[in-house]
């Protein structure tokens, strides 16, 4: 397959575009629009009649769990995607309205074009095609499409994962969003890098709170509540959690070495005996520091009501993305240790998530890597961890190998479009995404007769 020549027909592009026109936005502060999720459900059922005639479908609110029954016991694969999208900040900055679902000669435009409706639609396109050709799984395949991933996934993926545990499902592979094929993003890479992630970092938001008597600003005392909370935030930011090379990142670097230019290629040869040096070098850039540290991000600070009134309380929020090997408990202990102020209360805000279990590459990884190389021969395939949070964390332990990956080729500007302005997916990328899922599902199926 020649990379530059692959494309999709207009009807396939239009099916994705119509899904993008459904305003299935998840918000922290408001209920989702039920009618828009219903509209998307109707669209899926109209577009993929064989899927909805031959696969079992269980609904969990707006989430959809499909079971493609196999001829033998057990489960081969669990493919995840999500239907919801994040809100749009400033519609006026978009080239096309974010929910117009515009298709042109090169791109399909709209919120969700990358994250994550294209993956859901590509999986269904692939399954519909294989059903039409008479394919049937040797062992069951599950497709799980959540409706609230962007607001932590508890009522969608959480309930579907609980159902799969009731059914004692144990799949060979779980596939979800996370890694992609980057061009010009990995520092020093001379070839596209396909990052098939094997797990994800945890996350927690820590709330710092202090109270004070208040009063008139003309008699402030030694420290105000705002000053105390600012000092606490500064201590946490200035004393981050320690750097650490984890096995999955060491494996990632070893696999990336052939794609690196000198002197990085030679430096990576030293990794087994100089991991500390490599770790410190990675900490020099924010993008790579996140791979070797539990990151610290003060994001909100509040306190005070008027310039001449001493604040009676002040608070700050600090978000942590937790490296495998660290824990939520250790994050809290670290904050209390470095703040070292009995007048500052330190607590978790809302839900938190431990780092996921990191699965080994295994045979399923090799299958996905092989399909990726067939579609993008010039890519160097590596491993890694997802720095953010996905629905996959709810399914921990349900598959022997977890892979967070989609074979779309993106550059730094494309990455900024995810959750940003002018989200879009090229037609070539969508064609590749469908073909990838078709080959993966075909690997676990046979043709009747």
SELUMRO-707728 format. One record per residue (C-alpha): residue number from 1; residue in three letters; z, y, x. Coordinates in Angstrom, 3 decimals, always signed. Each point is the difference from the previous one (the first is absolute). Example, Ala and Ser with C-alpha at 12.3 -4.5 7.8 and 13.67 -1.06 7.14 Angstrom:
! SELUMRO-707728
   num   residuo         c3         c2         c1
     1       ALA     +7.800     -4.500    +12.300
     2       SER     -0.660     +3.440     +1.370
END
This chain:
! SELUMRO-707728
   num   residuo         c3         c2         c1
     1       UNK     +0.000     +0.000     +0.000
     2       UNK     -1.037     +3.363     +1.496
     3       UNK     +2.855     +2.450     -0.433
     4       UNK     -2.100     +3.085     -0.699
     5       UNK     -2.134     -1.714     -2.660
     6       UNK     +2.613     -1.472     -2.329
     7       UNK     +0.363     +1.671     -3.381
     8       UNK     +0.834     -0.711     -3.611
     9       UNK     -2.170     +0.420     -3.056
    10       UNK     +0.604     +2.918     -2.334
    11       UNK     +1.561     -2.166     -2.710
    12       UNK     +2.668     -1.293     +2.396
    13       UNK     +0.738     +3.523     +1.222
    14       UNK     +0.239     +1.209     -3.584
    15       UNK     +2.551     -2.691     -0.899
    16       UNK     +2.302     +1.310     +2.733
    17       UNK     -0.722     +3.602     -0.972
    18       UNK     +0.977     -0.692     -3.593
    19       UNK     +3.307     -1.484     +1.184
    20       UNK     +0.600     +3.199     +1.989
    21       UNK     -0.459     +2.033     -3.188
    22       UNK     +3.111     -1.633     -1.474
    23       UNK     +2.853     +2.389     +0.835
    24       UNK     +2.562     -2.680     +0.837
    25       UNK     +2.368     +2.319     +1.871
    26       UNK     +3.519     -1.070     +0.952
    27       UNK     +2.608     +2.770     +0.282
    28       UNK     +3.647     -0.021     +0.987
    29       UNK     +0.861     +2.586     -2.641
    30       UNK     -2.083     -1.025     -3.041
    31       UNK     -1.166     -3.037     -1.930
    32       UNK     -3.479     -1.360     +0.654
    33       UNK     -2.734     +0.594     -2.559
    34       UNK     -0.107     -3.265     -1.951
    35       UNK     -3.403     +0.766     -1.497
    36       UNK     -1.590     +0.317     +3.460
    37       UNK     +1.351     -3.365     +1.128
    38       UNK     -1.238     -1.527     -3.261
    39       UNK     -3.412     +1.550     +0.636
    40       UNK     -0.094     -1.553     +3.465
    41       UNK     +1.018     -3.392     -1.427
    42       UNK     -2.843     +0.176     -2.537
    43       UNK     -2.400     +0.888     +2.798
    44       UNK     +1.055     -2.995     +2.106
    45       UNK     -0.385     -2.393     -2.892
    46       UNK     -3.437     +1.378     -0.869
    47       UNK     -1.275     -0.080     +3.601
    48       UNK     +1.219     -3.478     +0.937
    49       UNK     -0.447     -2.331     -2.981
    50       UNK     +0.062     -3.251     +1.988
    51       UNK     +3.258     +0.944     +1.708
    52       UNK     +1.607     +0.711     -3.353
    53       UNK     -1.432     -3.118     -1.629
    54       UNK     +0.922     -2.506     +2.707
    55       UNK     +3.090     +1.351     +1.774
    56       UNK     +3.444     +0.032     -1.571
    57       UNK     +1.378     +3.530     -0.408
    58       UNK     +3.656     +0.954     -0.316
    59       UNK     +0.926     +3.660     -0.589
    60       UNK     +3.111     +1.749     +1.261
    61       UNK     -0.210     +3.396     -1.605
    62       UNK     -3.311     +1.285     +1.339
    63       UNK     +0.075     -2.371     +2.978
    64       UNK     -2.336     -2.979     -0.105
    65       UNK     +0.633     -3.429     +1.554
    66       UNK     -3.025     -2.318     -0.018
    67       UNK     +0.123     -3.702     +0.814
    68       UNK     -3.234     -1.718     +1.019
    69       UNK     +0.959     -3.658     -0.414
    70       UNK     -0.904     -2.477     +2.698
    71       UNK     -0.955     -3.657     -0.016
    72       UNK     +2.949     -0.911     +2.258
    73       UNK     +3.697     +0.931     -0.029
    74       UNK     +1.250     +3.021     +1.908
    75       UNK     -1.154     +3.556     +0.620
    76       UNK     -2.603     +1.118     +2.506
    77       UNK     +0.020     +3.777     -0.220
    78       UNK     +1.767     +2.960     -1.567
    79       UNK     -2.094     +3.187     -0.090
    80       UNK     +1.703     +3.283     -0.866
    81       UNK     -1.227     +3.452     -0.964
    82       UNK     +1.295     +2.830     -2.158
    83       UNK     -1.429     +1.977     -2.896
    84       UNK     +2.041     +3.194     +0.294
    85       UNK     -0.751     +3.043     +2.142
    86       UNK     +1.929     +2.995     +1.284
    87       UNK     -0.247     +3.438     -1.655
    88       UNK     -2.481     +2.609     +1.195
    89       UNK     +1.505     +3.117     +1.563
    90       UNK     -2.839     +2.550     -0.141
    91       UNK     -3.085     -1.003     -1.980
    92       UNK     -1.858     +3.155     +1.028
    93       UNK     -0.265     -1.230     +3.585
    94       UNK     -1.923     -3.155     -1.000
    95       UNK     -3.772     -0.167     +0.405
    96       UNK     -0.136     -1.859     -3.317
    97       UNK     +2.768     -0.130     -2.627
    98       UNK     +2.426     -2.747     +1.091
    99       UNK     -0.364     -2.034     -3.191
   100       UNK     -3.704     +0.551     -0.607
   101       UNK     -1.047     -3.198     +1.773
   102       UNK     -3.095     +1.542     +1.580
   103       UNK     -2.513     -2.335     +1.669
   104       UNK     -2.614     +1.340     +2.398
   105       UNK     -2.321     -1.589     +2.545
   106       UNK     +2.801     -0.559     +2.523
   107       UNK     +3.426     +0.055     -1.668
   108       UNK     +2.072     -0.772     -3.060
   109       UNK     +2.392     +2.932     -0.451
   110       UNK     +3.387     +0.168     -1.676
   111       UNK     +3.729     -0.562     +0.194
   112       UNK     +0.508     -3.723     +0.586
   113       UNK     -3.367     -0.551     +1.694
   114       UNK     +1.858     -1.323     +3.048
   115       UNK     +3.573     -0.322     -1.261
   116       UNK     -0.321     -2.402     -1.732
   117       UNK     -2.371     -0.508     -2.932
   118       UNK     -2.889     -0.939     +2.274
   119       UNK     +1.901     -3.042     +1.227
   120       UNK     +0.855     -1.120     -3.515
   121       UNK     -3.572     +0.445     -1.174
   122       UNK     -1.427     -1.713     +3.117
   123       UNK     +2.232     -3.045     -0.559
   124       UNK     -1.149     -0.235     -3.616
   125       UNK     -3.655     +0.526     +0.949
   126       UNK     +0.313     -2.855     +2.498
   127       UNK     +1.765     -2.316     -2.445
   128       UNK     -2.536     +0.712     -2.770
   129       UNK     -2.877     -0.772     +2.370
   130       UNK     +1.528     -3.296     +1.145
   131       UNK     +0.780     -1.057     -3.568
   132       UNK     -3.634     +0.627     -0.934
   133       UNK     -1.021     -2.298     +2.876
   134       UNK     +2.303     -2.774     -1.205
   135       UNK     +2.768     +0.356     +2.572
   136       UNK     +3.448     -1.438     -0.680
   137       UNK     +3.072     +0.157     +2.266
   138       UNK     +1.262     -3.144     +1.629
   139       UNK     +3.502     +1.445     -0.454
   140       UNK     +1.045     +2.860     -2.255
   141       UNK     -0.778     +3.612     +0.852
   142       UNK     +2.097     +2.856     -1.424
   143       UNK     -1.169     +3.588     -0.396
   144       UNK     +2.833     +2.497     -0.557
   145       UNK     -0.845     +3.599     -0.912
   146       UNK     +3.051     +2.231     -0.304
   147       UNK     +0.251     +3.225     -1.976
   148       UNK     +2.793     +1.893     +1.815
   149       UNK     -0.452     -0.567     +3.736
   150       UNK     +0.040     +3.742     +0.663
   151       UNK     +3.530     +0.217     -1.493
   152       UNK     +1.409     -3.066     +1.807
   153       UNK     -1.461     -2.799     -2.150
   154       UNK     +3.224     -1.286     -1.537
   155       UNK     -1.282     -0.568     -3.547
   156       UNK     -3.456     -1.190     +1.042
   157       UNK     -0.077     -1.919     +3.275
   158       UNK     +3.729     -0.659     -0.229
   159       UNK     -0.335     -1.832     -3.317
   160       UNK     -3.173     -1.847     +1.001
   161       UNK     +1.618     -1.180     +3.236
   162       UNK     +3.022     -1.216     -1.964
   163       UNK     -2.338     -1.956     -2.264
   164       UNK     -1.713     -1.626     +2.988
   165       UNK     +3.392     -0.999     +1.370
   166       UNK     +0.822     -1.599     -3.362
   167       UNK     -3.225     -1.980     +0.348
   168       UNK     +0.970     -0.972     +3.589
   169       UNK     -3.228     +1.415     +1.382
   170       UNK     -0.536     -0.253     +3.747
   171       UNK     -3.435     +1.190     +1.075
   172       UNK     -1.843     -0.432     +3.270
   173       UNK     -0.721     +3.723     +0.152
   174       UNK     +0.958     +3.255     -1.685
   175       UNK     -2.531     +2.825     +0.315
   176       UNK     +0.806     +3.620     -0.835
   177       UNK     -0.835     +3.559     +1.073
   178       UNK     +1.139     +1.457     +3.316
   179       UNK     -2.259     -0.524     +2.997
   180       UNK     -3.620     +1.135     +0.313
   181       UNK     -2.712     +0.229     +2.659
   182       UNK     +0.409     +3.282     +1.858
   183       UNK     -2.547     +1.835     +2.123
   184       UNK     +1.202     +2.596     +2.493
   185       UNK     +3.596     -0.206     -1.223
   186       UNK     +1.677     -2.345     +2.490
   187       UNK     +0.459     +2.053     +3.172
   188       UNK     -2.281     -1.323     +2.725
   189       UNK     -1.809     -2.590     -2.122
   190       UNK     -3.698     -0.408     +0.756
   191       UNK     -0.767     -2.213     -3.030
   192       UNK     +1.023     -0.080     -3.653
   193       UNK     +3.486     -1.489     -0.430
   194       UNK     +0.675     -2.283     -2.974
   195       UNK     +3.760     -0.030     -0.603
   196       UNK     +1.098     -2.988     -2.079
   197       UNK     +3.661     +0.830     -0.597
   198       UNK     +2.530     -2.826     -0.174
   199       UNK     +2.834     +1.883     -1.690
   200       UNK     +1.401     +3.449     -0.617
   201       UNK     +2.824     +2.277     +0.989
   202       UNK     +2.932     +0.547     -2.306
   203       UNK     +1.008     +3.385     -1.348
   204       UNK     +3.071     +1.898     -1.075
   205       UNK     +0.803     +3.569     -0.934
   206       UNK     +3.416     +1.204     +1.152
   207       UNK     +1.749     +2.857     -1.783
   208       UNK     +2.303     +2.299     +1.968
   209       UNK     +2.409     +2.063     -2.123
   210       UNK     +2.730     +2.483     +0.783
   211       UNK     +2.154     +2.257     -2.188
   212       UNK     +1.877     +3.221     +0.757
   213       UNK     +2.179     +2.516     -1.883
   214       UNK     -2.700     +2.683     -0.196
   215       UNK     +0.772     +3.715     -0.184
   216       UNK     -1.548     +3.265     +1.126
   217       UNK     -2.365     -0.010     +2.948
   218       UNK     +1.900     +2.896     +1.605
   219       UNK     +2.822     -2.429     +0.875
   220       UNK     -1.835     -3.206     +0.950
   221       UNK     +2.439     -1.831     +2.224
   222       UNK     -1.165     -2.047     +2.972
   223       UNK     -2.627     -2.104     -1.797
   224       UNK     -1.629     -0.022     -3.440
   225       UNK     -1.072     -3.083     -1.931
   226       UNK     -3.610     +0.778     +0.884
   227       UNK     +0.845     +0.264     +3.696
   228       UNK     +1.921     -3.262     -0.063
   229       UNK     -2.812     -1.914     -1.675
   230       UNK     -2.564     +1.550     +2.353
   231       UNK     +2.089     -1.142     +2.978
   232       UNK     +0.156     -3.537     -1.431
   233       UNK     -3.779     -0.125     -0.507
   234       UNK     -0.584     +1.275     +3.536
   235       UNK     +2.230     -2.716     +1.445
   236       UNK     -1.849     -2.731     -1.898
   237       UNK     -3.391     +1.365     +1.013
   238       UNK     +0.973     +0.510     +3.641
   239       UNK     +1.478     -3.503     +0.347
   240       UNK     -2.534     -2.426     -1.507
   241       UNK     +0.513     -3.725     -0.146
   242       UNK     -0.933     -1.841     +3.209
   243       UNK     -3.488     -0.958     +1.088
   244       UNK     -0.778     -3.699     -0.113
   245       UNK     -3.051     -2.194     +0.606
   246       UNK     -0.187     -2.633     -2.730
   247       UNK     -1.940     -3.265     +0.351
   248       UNK     -2.603     +1.002     -2.598
   249       UNK     -0.789     +3.275     +1.796
   250       UNK     -0.202     -1.784     +3.362
   251       UNK     -2.483     -2.395     -1.623
   252       UNK     -1.917     +2.935     -1.470
   253       UNK     -0.342     +1.669     +3.399
   254       UNK     -1.056     -3.213     +1.722
   255       UNK     -2.755     -0.537     -2.576
   256       UNK     -1.135     +3.639     +0.276
   257       UNK     -0.303     -0.095     +3.774
   258       UNK     -3.731     -0.972     +0.056
   259       UNK     -0.781     +3.097     -2.109
   260       UNK     +1.783     +2.422     +2.333
   261       UNK     -1.536     +2.103     +2.720
   262       UNK     +1.539     +0.283     +3.446
   263       UNK     +2.707     +0.771     +1.011
   264       UNK     +1.562     -1.202     -3.266
   265       UNK     -1.604     -3.430     +0.297
   266       UNK     +1.656     -0.595     +3.369
   267       UNK     +3.298     +1.484     -1.225
   268       UNK     +0.098     -2.466     -2.880
   269       UNK     -0.333     -2.849     +2.479
   270       UNK     +3.510     +0.980     +1.150
   271       UNK     +1.468     -0.361     -3.497
   272       UNK     +1.840     -3.300     +0.606
   273       UNK     +1.904     +1.438     +2.978
   274       UNK     +0.100     +3.718     -0.861
   275       UNK     +0.501     +0.165     -3.760
   276       UNK     +2.528     +2.831     +0.430
   277       UNK     -2.577     +2.196     +1.706
   278       UNK     -2.657     -0.790     -2.613
   279       UNK     +2.511     +0.729     -2.763
   280       UNK     +0.836     +3.405     +1.466
   281       UNK     -3.700     +0.815     +0.333
   282       UNK     -0.509     -0.888     -3.666
   283       UNK     +2.883     +2.290     -0.960
   284       UNK     -1.923     +2.989     +1.345
   285       UNK     -2.216     +0.127     -3.122
   286       UNK     +1.269     +0.064     -3.582
   287       UNK     -2.613     -2.542     -1.152
   288       UNK     +1.128     -2.610     +2.525
   289       UNK     +3.679     +0.915     +0.139
   290       UNK     +0.259     -1.279     -3.580
   291       UNK     -0.886     -3.466     +1.328
   292       UNK     +2.928     -0.151     +2.441
   293       UNK     +2.804     +1.852     -1.779
   294       UNK     +1.725     +0.402     -3.320
   295       UNK     -1.292     +3.488     -0.755
   296       UNK     +2.122     +2.933     -1.167
   297       UNK     -1.483     +2.673     -2.270
   298       UNK     +2.187     +2.750     -1.486
   299       UNK     -1.940     +0.937     -3.128
   300       UNK     +2.219     +2.068     -2.336
   301       UNK     +2.843     +2.475     +0.533
   302       UNK     +1.732     +1.921     -2.779
   303       UNK     +2.970     +2.338     -0.241
   304       UNK     +1.053     +3.430     -1.177
   305       UNK     -0.892     +2.166     -2.990
   306       UNK     -0.060     +3.586     +1.357
   307       UNK     -0.117     +1.744     +3.356
   308       UNK     +3.494     +1.508     -0.352
   309       UNK     +1.733     -3.047     -1.505
   310       UNK     +1.488     -2.729     +2.188
   311       UNK     -1.427     -3.351     -1.110
   312       UNK     +2.419     -2.430     -1.615
   313       UNK     -2.149     -2.969     +0.855
   314       UNK     -3.015     -0.903     +2.091
   315       UNK     -2.001     -3.176     +0.341
   316       UNK     -2.883     -1.459     +1.950
   317       UNK     -2.230     -3.047     -0.369
   318       UNK     -1.185     -1.992     +3.002
   319       UNK     -2.609     -2.714     -0.377
   320       UNK     -0.001     -3.009     +2.338
   321       UNK     -2.748     -2.595     +0.488
   322       UNK     +1.819     -2.996     +1.377
   323       UNK     -1.364     -2.124     +2.833
   324       UNK     +0.334     -3.784     -0.344
   325       UNK     +3.237     -0.957     +1.713
   326       UNK     +1.826     +3.063     -1.354
   327       UNK     +1.498     +0.157     -3.498
   328       UNK     +1.030     +2.434     -2.721
   329       UNK     +3.641     -0.592     +0.929
   330       UNK     -0.719     +0.859     +3.644
   331       UNK     -1.776     +3.211     -1.034
   332       UNK     +3.078     +1.135     -1.926
   333       UNK     +2.290     -0.936     +2.882
   334       UNK     -2.223     +1.901     +2.435
   335       UNK     +0.079     +3.135     -2.170
   336       UNK     +3.783     -0.071     -0.298
   337       UNK     +0.399     -0.546     +3.724
   338       UNK     -2.233     +2.856     +1.141
   339       UNK     +1.115     +2.512     -2.662
   340       UNK     +3.667     -0.744     +0.747
   341       UNK     +1.263     +2.455     -2.618
   342       UNK     +2.506     -1.089     -2.624
   343       UNK     -1.001     +2.954     -2.179
   344       UNK     -3.557     -1.333     -0.411
   345       UNK     -0.449     -2.829     -2.490
   346       UNK     -2.777     -2.405     +0.959
   347       UNK     -1.462     -2.348     -2.612
   348       UNK     -3.184     -1.705     -1.104
   349       UNK     -2.079     +1.818     -2.570
   350       UNK     -1.660     -2.295     -2.523
   351       UNK     -1.560     -3.318     +0.919
   352       UNK     -0.573     -1.197     +3.545
   353       UNK     -2.001     -2.838     +1.491
   354       UNK     +0.710     -2.152     +3.026
   355       UNK     -2.852     -0.685     +2.442
   356       UNK     -2.084     -2.908     -1.180
   357       UNK     -0.072     -3.381     +1.638
   358       UNK     -2.767     -0.024     +2.621
   359       UNK     -2.107     -3.108     -0.416
   360       UNK     -1.834     -1.649     +2.875
   361       UNK     -3.795     +0.363     +0.113
   362       UNK     -0.671     -3.631     -0.963
   363       UNK     -3.196     -1.610     -1.378
   364       UNK     -0.323     +2.467     -2.891
   365       UNK     -0.018     +2.907     +2.454
   366       UNK     -2.738     -1.744     +1.959
   367       UNK     -2.054     -0.375     -3.199
   368       UNK     +0.323     +3.702     -0.839
   369       UNK     -0.717     +0.985     +3.594
   370       UNK     -3.109     -2.215     +0.028
   371       UNK     -1.359     +1.573     -3.196
   372       UNK     +0.687     +3.457     +1.438
   373       UNK     -1.879     -0.785     +3.219
   374       UNK     -2.927     -1.368     -2.014
   375       UNK     -0.229     +3.252     -1.976
   376       UNK     +0.735     +2.375     +2.911
   377       UNK     -0.885     -1.877     +3.215
   378       UNK     +0.870     +2.925     +2.267
   379       UNK     +3.581     +0.252     -1.276
   380       UNK     +2.980     -1.132     +2.061
   381       UNK     +2.463     -1.770     -2.309
   382       UNK     +3.703     +0.518     +0.547
   383       UNK     +3.330     -0.264     -1.804
   384       UNK     +2.646     +2.624     -0.804
   385       UNK     +2.470     +1.212     -2.604
   386       UNK     -0.487     +2.374     -2.926
   387       UNK     +2.043     +3.171     +0.603
   388       UNK     +0.185     +0.776     -3.718
   389       UNK     +1.053     -2.023     -3.033
   390       UNK     -2.238     -2.243     -2.124
   391       UNK     +0.452     -2.367     -2.923
   392       UNK     +0.003     -2.860     +2.529
   393       UNK     +3.698     +0.457     +0.714
   394       UNK     +0.829     -1.358     -3.468
   395       UNK     -1.813     -3.243     +0.865
   396       UNK     +1.872     -0.726     +3.237
   397       UNK     +0.219     -3.751     +0.570
   398       UNK     -2.723     -0.936     -2.502
   399       UNK     -2.689     -0.639     +2.629
   400       UNK     -0.141     -1.647     +3.410
   401       UNK     -2.074     +2.874     +1.388
   402       UNK     -0.080     +3.581     -1.194
   403       UNK     -2.998     +2.198     +0.805
   404       UNK     -0.193     +3.671     -0.960
   405       UNK     -3.638     +0.851     +0.546
   406       UNK     -3.278     +1.238     -1.463
   407       UNK     -3.218     -0.028     +2.089
   408       UNK     -0.932     +3.617     -0.662
   409       UNK     -1.040     +2.094     +3.007
   410       UNK     +1.765     +3.363     +0.165
   411       UNK     +0.539     +2.815     +2.451
   412       UNK     +2.876     +2.479     +0.263
   413       UNK     -1.496     +2.292     -2.655
   414       UNK     -0.317     -2.909     -2.442
   415       UNK     +3.658     -0.901     +0.509
   416       UNK     +1.010     +3.536     -0.980
   417       UNK     -1.838     -0.419     -3.318
   418       UNK     +2.379     -2.785     -1.066
   419       UNK     +2.576     +1.772     -2.222
   420       UNK     -1.840     +3.180     +1.006
   421       UNK     -3.043     +2.034     -1.001
   422       UNK     -3.483     -1.443     -0.576
   423       UNK     +0.944     -3.677     -0.027
   424       UNK     -3.216     -2.000     +0.094
   425       UNK     -1.413     -3.357     +1.065
   426       UNK     -3.452     -0.489     +1.456
   427       UNK     -2.335     -2.331     -1.816
   428       UNK     -0.338     -2.012     +3.219
   429       UNK     +3.769     -0.407     +0.183
   430       UNK     +0.178     -1.136     -3.606
   431       UNK     -2.782     -2.523     +0.591
   432       UNK     +1.901     -1.313     +3.012
   433       UNK     +3.230     -0.183     -1.994
   434       UNK     -1.612     -2.061     -2.757
   435       UNK     -1.708     -2.337     +2.461
   436       UNK     +3.244     -0.459     +1.935
   437       UNK     +1.860     -1.048     -3.154
   438       UNK     -2.880     -2.222     -1.094
   439       UNK     +0.051     -1.866     +3.314
   440       UNK     +3.783     -0.281     -0.011
   441       UNK     +0.124     -1.393     -3.539
   442       UNK     -2.939     -2.302     +0.755
   443       UNK     +1.989     -1.415     +2.919
   444       UNK     +2.552     -1.332     -2.500
   445       UNK     -2.491     -1.212     -2.626
   446       UNK     -2.652     -2.642     -0.527
   447       UNK     -3.049     -0.013     -2.256
   448       UNK     +0.206     -2.199     -3.098
   449       UNK     -2.467     -2.862     -0.115
END
